[in-house]
Amino acid sequence: MIAVWGHELRGHFHSLTAYLFSAFLLAFVGFGAMLYNIQSAVANFEYVLSFVCLGFVVIIPILTMKVIAEERRQKTDQLLYSLPITTSQIIIGKYLALLVVYLAPLVVISFYPLIFSGFGEVYLPASYGSLFAFFMMGAAFLAIGTFISSLTDNLGFAAGITIPVILFNYYSVTLAEYVSSTAIGSAAALMAAAVILGFIIRHLTGNDKLSFGIGAVLFLAIAGLFAMDSAGFVGLLPDIMKKLSLFERFYKFVNGVFDLTGIVYYMTVIVFFLFLSVQSLEKRRYN
């Protein structure tokens, strides 16, 4: 795993990937600091991080689109499979390298609240709490991008899918106000999600019986729950969309609340999508 981590880290810094990522992130933060802290004469650095959030749409695909898709495109993934390490170690090594690249500009950004405190009253606990949550949210998106990259050997496709996924998560709370809040609408959406999950499992495992079984069980379970208590499905879909938003949990930190459940949620997302990435590579390995 250490060898994979070192190789990936050298690859990021020997190419333009790490530098483009750092440049975009520092540029977003610098523009936000100018807009909120300097021009508006506001000392709250956490507002800058809130502004930078939308920048994930650009910076995350830059960093993750090549992580596995490039290996598959160049057929060098076959060399990884021949190494005396597990698929989990390969994914973790690659992911830790992404975290180091992500952390590098954040180290520079961590000095901003201290600099601003010399010119005004900055509440450092809120600033650094928000910065930590910003790191965790970015780490969760990196895990999602890694999984998407594992599904294809086309770099453009990997980036093209990651962008709308992040955008949908960013606007999910706003979109929740426009989706159906009726019981039948929520039930239909959850049934559709069960079918989609079955297709995803089919793609990851290649097992028709397993994917059909899980999809059918979830579909029938939702139908059964709806038949027993349809009132419980009223407003369920908008509520789920709000709860799944990574950004909405981050805004609690910006508002000065250190939300431990938000950190647990980010860690859960990381573990879940890294697990899916491992399964995606395992399928290709044994094929």
N, C-alpha and C positions, 0 to 999 in steps of 0.2 A: 504493500500500500504506500509506503514512504517513497518507493521508487517511482510509482505512478504519480504521486503528488509532486515530486521534484521535477519529473519530466514535463508534466502539465504546466507547472509554474514557469519553467524555463521557456516553454513554448509560448505562453502568454506574453512574457516580457521580451522575448526575442522577435516577436511580431508586433504589429500595431494595436492588437486587441486591447491589452492592458492600458496602453497610453490613450487610446481613443475613449475607452470607458472612463478613465480618470479625468480626461479633459472635459468630457460632456458633464460628468457629475460636478466637477469643480466649477464649470461654467454656469450650470443651473443654480448651484448654491451661491455663487458670486452675484449673479443677477438678482436672485431672491433677496440676498443681504442688502444689495443696493436699493432694491425696491421697498423693502419693508423696514430695514434698520436705519438706513442712511437718509433716503428721501423722506420717509414718513416719520423719522425720529422716534422709532419704536424699539425698545430694548429686548423684546421677546424673540430670542433666536429660534424658538420652536415654531414660530410662524413661517420662518424661512423653510424649514424642513417640510412643513405642510404644503408649501408652494412647490417644492421640488418633487413631491410625490409623483406627479404626472410625468416627470422625466423618466420614470421607470419604463415607460412605453418605448423609449429610445435606447436607454442604456442596458437594460436587461437582455434584449435580443442580441445586442452587440457582443455581449459576453458569453451567452449560452448557445448561440446557434451552431457553433463549431465544435462544442465540447464532445459530442458523440457522433453527430452527423458527418463531421469531417473524417473521422476514423472509418466510418462505413463507406463514405465516398471514395476514399483512397485505398480501401480494403486492408488498412492496417489494423482493423479490429481483430483480424485473425491472429495477429501477433499477440494481442492482449489475451486472447483465449488460450494461447499456448503457455502463458506464464504460470508459474506455480502459486497462483493466488486465486481467491474466489472472485466471483462477479461482484459481490458486495464490496470487497476491498477495492476493486477497480472504480466503482461508482463513488465510493467515499473518498478515494484519493483524488479523483477529478473534481469532486464537489469542494473538498477542502482547498484545492488550488484556486477555485473560483472565489471562495470566501476570502482568501488572502488578497487577491486582486481587488475585491470589493472593499476590503478593510483599509487598503493603502490610502486612497483619497480621504476616507473617513478620519484617519489619524490627523491629516492636515486640517480637516474641517473641525475637529474637536478643539482646536485652539481658538476658533472664532468666538465662542462665548466669553473666553477669558479676555480676548482683545476688546470686545464690545463692553465688557464690564469696566474697562478703564475710561469709558466715555459716557457711561450711564449705569443705572441700576438694573443688573441682569440677575434673574432668579436662576442660579446655576443648577439646583436639583431638577427643576423642570426642563431646562435645556439639555442636560446630559441624560435625563430619563427619556426624553423624546429622541435623542440621538441613539440611545440603545434600542429603543423600539423601532427606529428607522433602520438600524442594522438588522434586527430580527425580521422585519417585514421584507427587506431586500433579500435576506437569506431564504425566506420562504419562496419568493418569486424566482430565485436562482434554482431552487429545487424543481419548481414547476417547469422552468425553461429547460433544465437538464432532461426531464422526462420527455418533453416535446421533441428535443433534439434526438432522443433515443429512438424515436418512431420513424425517422426518415434519414436518407442520405443526401437530401437536398437542403442546402443551407438557406436558400431563399424561402423555401416552404417552412422550415423550422422557425425562422424569424417572422414570417408572415402569419403563422398561427399564434405565436407568442404575443404579438402585438394586440390582436383583438381579444385574447384571453385577459390580458392586463387591463385593456380599456373596459371590457365588460365588468371586471371586478371593480374598477374605479367608479363606474357609473351605475353599479348594481342597486345602490340605495335610491338613486334618482329614478331608475327604471322600475323599481318596486312600486312606485306610486302609480304607475300606468298599467301594470299587469293585473290580470284578473284576481280579485280577492275572494271570489265565490268558492264554495266547497268543490263544485264539479271542476272548476278551472284548476284549482290546486291539485286535485286528485289526478286529473289528466296530465298535468305537467310532471308530477312525480312518477306516473306510469311511463311516460316518455323517457324520463331519466333512467328508469330501470331497464328499459330496452336498450338505450345507449350504453349503459354500463355493461350489459351483456355483450354488445359488439366490441367494447374496449377489452373485456376479458378474453373474448375470442381472438382478438389481434395479439394480445400479450402472451397467451398460452397456446393458442392453436387447438384448444380442446373444445369441440363443438358441444359435447354433453355438459361439461362444466359451465360454459358460458350460457347455454340455453337453460340449464337448471337454475343457476343463480338469478338470471333475468326473469324466469317464469315464477320462481318463488317470491321475489320482490314484487312483481306485478300482481300476483294473486294476494299477497299480504296487504298491499295498498288497497286493492279492491275490497278485501274482507273488512279492513278497518273502516273504509268509507261506508260500507253497508251497515256496520254496527253503530258508527257514530259520525255521521256526515257533518255534524255541527263543528266537530273538532278540526275540520279541514278549512273552515272559513278563515280567510286571511293568512293561511299557512304558507303559501308560496311567497308573498311579499316578505313575510317574517324570515323565511329561510334565506332569501336573497340578501337581506340586511345582515343576517348573522354570518354569512359566508364572506362578507366583504373584509379583506385584509386592511383596506384603507380606513374603514370606519372604526376599527379597533385602535388603529394608530392615532386617530384624532382624539381619543380619550387621553393619551399621553400628552398631546399638544395642549389640551385643556388643563393640564396639571394633575391628572390622576394616573398614578402608576398602577395599571390594570394587570394584575398577575394572570388573570384568565386569558388576557390577550397574548401574553408571552407563551402560555401553555398552548394556545391555539396555533401560534406561529410554529412552535416546535412540532406539533402534531402534523401540520401541513408539510413541513420539511421531511419528517420521517415517512409520511404516506407517499409522497411523490418520489422520494429516493427509493422506496420499496418498489414502486411501479417501474422505475428506471431499471432496477435490478431484474425484474421479471421480463422487461422488454429485451434486455441483453441476453438473459438466459434462453429465451425463445430462439434468438438468432444463433446463439452458441450451439445449441443442440440441433438446430436445423442444418 
